[in-house]
Amino acid sequence: MSTPHAEAVSRLSAHHDSMSNQHVSSDFMALAAHMNDCQRSRGRFFALRAALESLHATASPRIVTTGALFVCCGVALLAVV
């Protein structure tokens, strides 16, 4: 014979288990998506992309100086030719 309290606890436990499984499932799916993104980002142009990001990080704070340097190098090359 089951009491109403035991039935309520049983239903609550079943609901908690299903919610816990959904949480684990969503965490697993998020981790799987992240791992796929990481794998995709390491393609054949990874080294080039990393070098360009490094160059960008170095040049962007000094954008005016970098632009002036490119102009000076271009003028020097035109003077030589």
The first five atom37 places (N, CA, C, CB, O) and aatype in JSON, in Angstrom:
{
  "aatype": [12, 15, 16, 14, 8, 0, 6, 0, 19, 15, 1, 10, 15, 0, 8, 8, 3, 15, 12, 15, 2, 5, 8, 19, 15, 15, 3, 13, 12, 0, 10, 0, 0, 8, 12, 2, 3, 4, 5, 1, 15, 1, 7, 1, 13, 13, 0, 10, 1, 0, 0, 10, 6, 15, 10, 8, 0, 16, 0, 15, 14, 1, 9, 19, 16, 16, 7, 0, 10, 13, 19, 4, 4, 7, 19, 0, 10, 10, 0, 19, 19],
  "atom_mask": [
    [1, 1, 1, 1, 1],
    [1, 1, 1, 1, 1],
    [1, 1, 1, 1, 1],
    [1, 1, 1, 1, 1],
    [1, 1, 1, 1, 1],
    [1, 1, 1, 1, 1],
    [1, 1, 1, 1, 1],
    [1, 1, 1, 1, 1],
    [1, 1, 1, 1, 1],
    [1, 1, 1, 1, 1],
    [1, 1, 1, 1, 1],
    [1, 1, 1, 1, 1],
    [1, 1, 1, 1, 1],
    [1, 1, 1, 1, 1],
    [1, 1, 1, 1, 1],
    [1, 1, 1, 1, 1],
    [1, 1, 1, 1, 1],
    [1, 1, 1, 1, 1],
    [1, 1, 1, 1, 1],
    [1, 1, 1, 1, 1],
    [1, 1, 1, 1, 1],
    [1, 1, 1, 1, 1],
    [1, 1, 1, 1, 1],
    [1, 1, 1, 1, 1],
    [1, 1, 1, 1, 1],
    [1, 1, 1, 1, 1],
    [1, 1, 1, 1, 1],
    [1, 1, 1, 1, 1],
    [1, 1, 1, 1, 1],
    [1, 1, 1, 1, 1],
    [1, 1, 1, 1, 1],
    [1, 1, 1, 1, 1],
    [1, 1, 1, 1, 1],
    [1, 1, 1, 1, 1],
    [1, 1, 1, 1, 1],
    [1, 1, 1, 1, 1],
    [1, 1, 1, 1, 1],
    [1, 1, 1, 1, 1],
    [1, 1, 1, 1, 1],
    [1, 1, 1, 1, 1],
    [1, 1, 1, 1, 1],
    [1, 1, 1, 1, 1],
    [1, 1, 1, 0, 1],
    [1, 1, 1, 1, 1],
    [1, 1, 1, 1, 1],
    [1, 1, 1, 1, 1],
    [1, 1, 1, 1, 1],
    [1, 1, 1, 1, 1],
    [1, 1, 1, 1, 1],
    [1, 1, 1, 1, 1],
    [1, 1, 1, 1, 1],
    [1, 1, 1, 1, 1],
    [1, 1, 1, 1, 1],
    [1, 1, 1, 1, 1],
    [1, 1, 1, 1, 1],
    [1, 1, 1, 1, 1],
    [1, 1, 1, 1, 1],
    [1, 1, 1, 1, 1],
    [1, 1, 1, 1, 1],
    [1, 1, 1, 1, 1],
    [1, 1, 1, 1, 1],
    [1, 1, 1, 1, 1],
    [1, 1, 1, 1, 1],
    [1, 1, 1, 1, 1],
    [1, 1, 1, 1, 1],
    [1, 1, 1, 1, 1],
    [1, 1, 1, 0, 1],
    [1, 1, 1, 1, 1],
    [1, 1, 1, 1, 1],
    [1, 1, 1, 1, 1],
    [1, 1, 1, 1, 1],
    [1, 1, 1, 1, 1],
    [1, 1, 1, 1, 1],
    [1, 1, 1, 0, 1],
    [1, 1, 1, 1, 1],
    [1, 1, 1, 1, 1],
    [1, 1, 1, 1, 1],
    [1, 1, 1, 1, 1],
    [1, 1, 1, 1, 1],
    [1, 1, 1, 1, 1],
    [1, 1, 1, 1, 1]
  ],
  "atom_positions": [
    [[0.84, -1.16, 0.0], [0.0, 0.0, 0.0], [0.9, 1.24, 0.0], [-0.96, -0.01, 1.21], [1.81, 1.35, 0.82]],
    [[0.63, 2.15, -0.92], [1.45, 3.35, -0.96], [0.65, 4.53, -0.43], [1.94, 3.63, -2.4], [-0.57, 4.62, -0.61]],
    [[1.34, 5.41, 0.2], [0.7, 6.6, 0.76], [0.81, 7.73, -0.25], [1.34, 7.0, 2.12], [1.66, 7.68, -1.14]],
    [[-0.03, 8.75, -0.12], [0.05, 9.89, -1.03], [1.42, 10.58, -0.97], [-1.05, 10.9, -0.71], [1.93, 11.09, -1.96]],
    [[1.99, 10.57, 0.23], [3.32, 11.19, 0.39], [4.37, 10.4, -0.4], [3.71, 11.26, 1.89], [5.21, 11.0, -1.07]],
    [[4.34, 9.1, -0.33], [5.3, 8.26, -1.04], [5.15, 8.43, -2.55], [5.13, 6.78, -0.66], [6.14, 8.46, -3.27]],
    [[3.9, 8.54, -3.03], [3.67, 8.74, -4.46], [4.2, 10.1, -4.9], [2.15, 8.62, -4.79], [4.8, 10.22, -5.97]],
    [[3.99, 11.12, -4.09], [4.48, 12.46, -4.43], [6.0, 12.48, -4.47], [3.95, 13.5, -3.42], [6.6, 13.09, -5.36]],
    [[6.63, 11.82, -3.51], [8.09, 11.76, -3.49], [8.59, 11.0, -4.71], [8.6, 11.08, -2.2], [9.59, 11.39, -5.31]],
    [[7.91, 9.94, -5.08], [8.3, 9.15, -6.25], [8.18, 9.99, -7.52], [7.43, 7.89, -6.36], [9.08, 9.97, -8.36]],
    [[7.07, 10.73, -7.67], [6.9, 11.6, -8.85], [7.96, 12.7, -8.88], [5.49, 12.23, -8.87], [8.51, 13.0, -9.94]],
    [[8.23, 13.3, -7.73], [9.24, 14.36, -7.64], [10.62, 13.82, -8.0], [9.26, 14.97, -6.23], [11.38, 14.49, -8.7]],
    [[10.93, 12.62, -7.52], [12.22, 12.01, -7.82], [12.36, 11.72, -9.31], [12.4, 10.71, -7.02], [13.42, 11.96, -9.89]],
    [[11.29, 11.22, -9.93], [11.32, 10.94, -11.37], [11.48, 12.23, -12.16], [10.03, 10.2, -11.81], [12.23, 12.27, -13.13]],
    [[10.78, 13.29, -11.74], [10.9, 14.58, -12.42], [12.32, 15.14, -12.27], [9.87, 15.58, -11.85], [12.88, 15.67, -13.23]],
    [[12.88, 15.02, -11.09], [14.25, 15.51, -10.84], [15.25, 14.74, -11.71], [14.62, 15.37, -9.34], [16.17, 15.34, -12.27]],
    [[15.08, 13.43, -11.81], [15.98, 12.62, -12.64], [15.91, 13.02, -14.1], [15.65, 11.13, -12.49], [16.94, 13.11, -14.78]],
    [[14.69, 13.27, -14.6], [14.56, 13.67, -16.01], [15.16, 15.05, -16.24], [13.09, 13.65, -16.44], [15.77, 15.3, -17.27]],
    [[14.98, 15.96, -15.27], [15.56, 17.3, -15.4], [17.08, 17.23, -15.33], [15.03, 18.24, -14.3], [17.77, 17.94, -16.06]],
    [[17.6, 16.37, -14.47], [19.04, 16.2, -14.35], [19.62, 15.64, -15.64], [19.39, 15.28, -13.18], [20.68, 16.07, -16.09]],
    [[18.93, 14.68, -16.24], [19.38, 14.11, -17.51], [19.35, 15.15, -18.62], [18.52, 12.9, -17.89], [20.24, 15.16, -19.48]],
    [[18.35, 16.01, -18.61], [18.29, 17.07, -19.62], [19.44, 18.04, -19.44], [16.94, 17.81, -19.55], [20.02, 18.51, -20.42]],
    [[19.78, 18.36, -18.2], [20.88, 19.28, -17.92], [22.21, 18.68, -18.38], [20.94, 19.61, -16.41], [23.02, 19.36, -19.01]],
    [[22.42, 17.41, -18.07], [23.64, 16.73, -18.5], [23.69, 16.66, -20.01], [23.74, 15.31, -17.89], [24.74, 16.87, -20.61]],
    [[22.55, 16.37, -20.62], [22.49, 16.29, -22.08], [22.81, 17.63, -22.72], [21.11, 15.8, -22.52], [23.54, 17.68, -23.71]],
    [[22.27, 18.73, -22.18], [22.54, 20.05, -22.76], [24.0, 20.44, -22.53], [21.6, 21.12, -22.15], [24.61, 21.07, -23.4]],
    [[24.56, 20.09, -21.37], [25.98, 20.35, -21.14], [26.85, 19.57, -22.11], [26.36, 20.0, -19.69], [27.83, 20.09, -22.64]],
    [[26.47, 18.31, -22.34], [27.23, 17.48, -23.27], [27.16, 18.05, -24.68], [26.71, 16.04, -23.26], [28.16, 18.08, -25.4]],
    [[25.98, 18.51, -25.09], [25.82, 19.08, -26.44], [26.63, 20.37, -26.57], [24.32, 19.36, -26.74], [27.23, 20.62, -27.62]],
    [[26.67, 21.19, -25.53], [27.46, 22.42, -25.57], [28.94, 22.1, -25.67], [27.18, 23.28, -24.33], [29.67, 22.75, -26.41]],
    [[29.38, 21.1, -24.91], [30.79, 20.69, -24.98], [31.13, 20.13, -26.36], [31.11, 19.66, -23.89], [32.19, 20.42, -26.9]],
    [[30.24, 19.33, -26.92], [30.47, 18.76, -28.24], [30.55, 19.87, -29.3], [29.35, 17.76, -28.6], [31.4, 19.81, -30.19]],
    [[29.68, 20.86, -29.21], [29.71, 21.97, -30.15], [31.01, 22.76, -30.02], [28.5, 22.91, -29.93], [31.6, 23.16, -31.02]],
    [[31.46, 22.97, -28.79], [32.71, 23.69, -28.56], [33.89, 22.91, -29.15], [32.93, 23.93, -27.06], [34.77, 23.49, -29.78]],
    [[33.91, 21.61, -28.93], [35.0, 20.78, -29.46], [35.0, 20.79, -30.98], [34.89, 19.34, -28.93], [36.06, 20.81, -31.6]],
    [[33.82, 20.76, -31.59], [33.74, 20.84, -33.05], [34.26, 22.17, -33.57], [32.3, 20.63, -33.52], [34.95, 22.22, -34.58]],
    [[33.92, 23.26, -32.87], [34.43, 24.58, -33.27], [35.94, 24.65, -33.15], [33.79, 25.68, -32.41], [36.6, 25.21, -34.03]],
    [[36.5, 24.08, -32.09], [37.95, 24.07, -31.92], [38.62, 23.25, -33.02], [38.33, 23.49, -30.53], [39.64, 23.67, -33.57]],
    [[38.05, 22.1, -33.35], [38.61, 21.26, -34.4], [38.55, 21.97, -35.75], [37.86, 19.92, -34.46], [39.5, 21.91, -36.53]],
    [[37.43, 22.64, -36.03], [37.27, 23.35, -37.29], [38.24, 24.53, -37.4], [35.83, 23.83, -37.44], [38.7, 24.85, -38.49]],
    [[38.55, 25.17, -36.27], [39.42, 26.34, -36.3], [40.87, 25.97, -36.6], [39.35, 27.08, -34.98], [41.65, 26.84, -36.99]],
    [[41.24, 24.73, -36.43], [42.61, 24.3, -36.7], [42.71, 23.69, -38.09], [43.09, 23.29, -35.65], [43.14, 22.55, -38.26]],
    [[42.32, 24.46, -39.09], [42.37, 24.0, -40.47], [43.75, 24.21, -41.06], [0.0, 0.0, 0.0], [44.73, 24.41, -40.35]],
    [[43.8, 24.17, -42.39], [45.1, 24.27, -43.05], [45.71, 25.66, -42.99], [44.97, 23.84, -44.49], [46.92, 25.82, -43.18]],
    [[44.9, 26.68, -42.74], [45.42, 28.05, -42.67], [45.59, 28.52, -41.23], [44.49, 29.0, -43.42], [45.66, 29.72, -40.99]],
    [[45.67, 27.59, -40.28], [45.77, 27.97, -38.86], [47.02, 28.8, -38.59], [45.78, 26.72, -37.98], [46.95, 29.81, -37.88]],
    [[48.18, 28.39, -39.13], [49.43, 29.11, -38.87], [49.36, 30.52, -39.46], [50.64, 28.34, -39.46], [49.8, 31.48, -38.82]],
    [[48.82, 30.64, -40.66], [48.69, 31.96, -41.29], [47.75, 32.85, -40.48], [48.19, 31.82, -42.74], [48.04, 34.02, -40.25]],
    [[46.62, 32.29, -40.06], [45.66, 33.06, -39.28], [46.27, 33.51, -37.95], [44.38, 32.24, -39.03], [46.05, 34.64, -37.52]],
    [[47.04, 32.63, -37.3], [47.69, 32.99, -36.04], [48.71, 34.1, -36.24], [48.36, 31.76, -35.41], [48.81, 35.02, -35.42]],
    [[49.49, 34.02, -37.34], [50.48, 35.06, -37.62], [49.8, 36.4, -37.91], [51.36, 34.65, -38.81], [50.27, 37.45, -37.46]],
    [[48.7, 36.37, -38.67], [47.99, 37.62, -38.96], [47.35, 38.22, -37.71], [46.91, 37.36, -40.02], [47.34, 39.44, -37.54]],
    [[46.84, 37.37, -36.83], [46.28, 37.88, -35.57], [47.37, 38.51, -34.71], [45.58, 36.76, -34.79], [47.14, 39.53, -34.05]],
    [[48.55, 37.92, -34.7], [49.67, 38.48, -33.95], [50.09, 39.83, -34.53], [50.86, 37.51, -33.94], [50.34, 40.78, -33.8]],
    [[50.17, 39.9, -35.86], [50.51, 41.15, -36.54], [49.47, 42.22, -36.24], [50.64, 40.94, -38.06], [49.81, 43.38, -35.98]],
    [[48.21, 41.84, -36.27], [47.13, 42.78, -35.98], [47.22, 43.29, -34.55], [45.76, 42.13, -36.23], [47.04, 44.48, -34.3]],
    [[47.5, 42.39, -33.61], [47.61, 42.79, -32.21], [48.78, 43.74, -31.99], [47.77, 41.57, -31.31], [48.72, 44.61, -31.12]],
    [[49.84, 43.58, -32.77], [51.0, 44.46, -32.64], [50.77, 45.8, -33.32], [52.24, 43.78, -33.23], [51.14, 46.85, -32.79]],
    [[50.14, 45.78, -34.5], [50.01, 47.0, -35.3], [48.83, 47.88, -34.91], [49.9, 46.63, -36.75], [48.92, 49.1, -35.02]],
    [[47.73, 47.3, -34.45], [46.53, 48.1, -34.23], [46.68, 49.19, -33.18], [45.41, 47.21, -33.84], [46.12, 50.27, -33.37]],
    [[47.41, 49.0, -32.08], [47.56, 50.12, -31.15], [48.41, 51.25, -31.72], [48.18, 49.64, -29.85], [48.34, 52.39, -31.25]],
    [[49.2, 50.95, -32.72], [50.08, 51.95, -33.32], [49.69, 52.19, -34.78], [51.56, 51.48, -33.24], [50.54, 52.23, -35.66]],
    [[48.4, 52.37, -35.03], [47.89, 52.43, -36.4], [48.47, 53.62, -37.17], [46.37, 52.53, -36.39], [48.79, 53.47, -38.35]],
    [[48.63, 54.77, -36.55], [49.18, 55.94, -37.25], [50.65, 55.71, -37.58], [49.02, 57.22, -36.4], [51.08, 55.99, -38.7]],
    [[51.4, 55.2, -36.63], [52.83, 54.92, -36.86], [52.99, 53.85, -37.94], [53.52, 54.47, -35.55], [53.86, 53.97, -38.81]],
    [[52.16, 52.81, -37.89], [52.24, 51.74, -38.89], [51.91, 52.28, -40.27], [51.28, 50.58, -38.53], [52.59, 51.95, -41.25]],
    [[50.88, 53.11, -40.37], [50.53, 53.72, -41.66], [51.65, 54.59, -42.2], [0.0, 0.0, 0.0], [51.97, 54.54, -43.39]],
    [[52.26, 55.4, -41.33], [53.36, 56.26, -41.75], [54.55, 55.43, -42.21], [53.78, 57.2, -40.61], [55.23, 55.79, -43.17]],
    [[54.8, 54.31, -41.54], [55.9, 53.42, -41.92], [55.65, 52.83, -43.31], [56.06, 52.29, -40.89], [56.57, 52.77, -44.14]],
    [[54.42, 52.4, -43.57], [54.1, 51.87, -44.9], [54.24, 52.93, -45.99], [52.68, 51.3, -44.92], [54.72, 52.63, -47.08]],
    [[53.82, 54.16, -45.71], [53.95, 55.24, -46.68], [55.43, 55.53, -46.95], [53.23, 56.52, -46.18], [55.82, 55.69, -48.11]],
    [[56.23, 55.59, -45.92], [57.66, 55.85, -46.09], [58.33, 54.74, -46.89], [58.34, 56.0, -44.73], [59.16, 55.0, -47.76]],
    [[57.97, 53.5, -46.6], [58.55, 52.36, -47.35], [58.1, 52.41, -48.79], [58.15, 51.01, -46.71], [58.9, 52.12, -49.68]],
    [[56.87, 52.77, -49.05], [56.37, 52.87, -50.43], [57.07, 53.98, -51.19], [0.0, 0.0, 0.0], [57.44, 53.8, -52.35]],
    [[57.26, 55.12, -50.55], [57.97, 56.24, -51.19], [59.42, 55.84, -51.46], [57.91, 57.51, -50.3], [59.94, 56.14, -52.53]],
    [[60.06, 55.18, -50.53], [61.45, 54.73, -50.72], [61.55, 53.74, -51.87], [62.0, 54.09, -49.42], [62.5, 53.8, -52.66]],
    [[60.59, 52.83, -51.98], [60.6, 51.86, -53.09], [60.39, 52.56, -54.43], [59.51, 50.78, -52.88], [61.02, 52.2, -55.42]],
    [[59.52, 53.55, -54.46], [59.27, 54.29, -55.71], [60.5, 55.12, -56.1], [58.04, 55.21, -55.57], [60.78, 55.29, -57.28]],
    [[61.22, 55.62, -55.1], [62.42, 56.41, -55.39], [63.52, 55.53, -55.96], [62.91, 57.13, -54.12], [64.31, 55.98, -56.8]],
    [[63.59, 54.29, -55.51], [64.63, 53.37, -55.97], [64.32, 52.92, -57.41], [64.72, 52.13, -55.03], [65.24, 52.75, -58.21]],
    [[63.07, 52.73, -57.73], [62.69, 52.23, -59.05], [62.73, 53.34, -60.01], [61.31, 51.59, -59.06], [62.44, 53.15, -61.19]]
  ]
}
